[in-house]
Amino acid sequence: MTFRFELADKLVLVTGAFSGLGLQFSRTLAAEGCRVAMCGRRIDLGRALAGMQPGL
C-alpha cells in the first residue's frame, strides 16, 4: 500500500481493532511504522492479540 504522507512514528488509535477491518487497519498501520493503540469491545480478543505483532 502506498501512502501520500509519512506515517512512521505516528501514534494512531484504532477503534474496533480486535477483529475484521479494524484489525487489518491496525496491522497495516503497524507495518508502515505507526505506533498503534487498539481498542474494542471484546477484551478476550484484545488480550489474545497483545504482543502478537510488534507495534500493536
N, C-alpha and C positions, 0 to 999 in steps of 0.2 A: 504494500500500500504506500502511496506517495503522498506526503503532506506538504502543504504550501508554507508552513511555518515550523519553527524549531520547537519540538516537544520535550527534548531531553532535559532532565532535572526539574520538570514542572510537577507540581502536586495536583493530582486530579481526583475528584470524588465521583465515584460511580455508584448510583443507586440501583437496586435490583441486580446486584453484581454476583449473586451466588448461583445463578443459572441462566440459561438462554442467551439473549443478546447482551445483557449486562455483563455476563461472564466473558463473552467473546470480546466485547469492547475493552474490558479490563486487561485481558491477555494481550490484545493488540497494542494498547497504550503502554503497557509494561515493556513489550518488545521494542517499542520506539524510545525507551529510556525514561518514561514517566515514573514518578512515584505514585502508586495507586492506592487510594483509600477506598475500601469496598464496604457497602452496607446493604442489608437486605433483611427480609422477614424471617428467613429460615436459618436460625443460629447454628443448627446442626450441620448444614451445608457450609456455612462460613467457617466453622471450626475444622471441617474436613479439608477445606481449601487453604487454610492458613499454612504458610510455609511451603506450599507445593511448587510455587514458581517464584523466582527472585523478582522483586519489585511489587509483588502483590501483598 
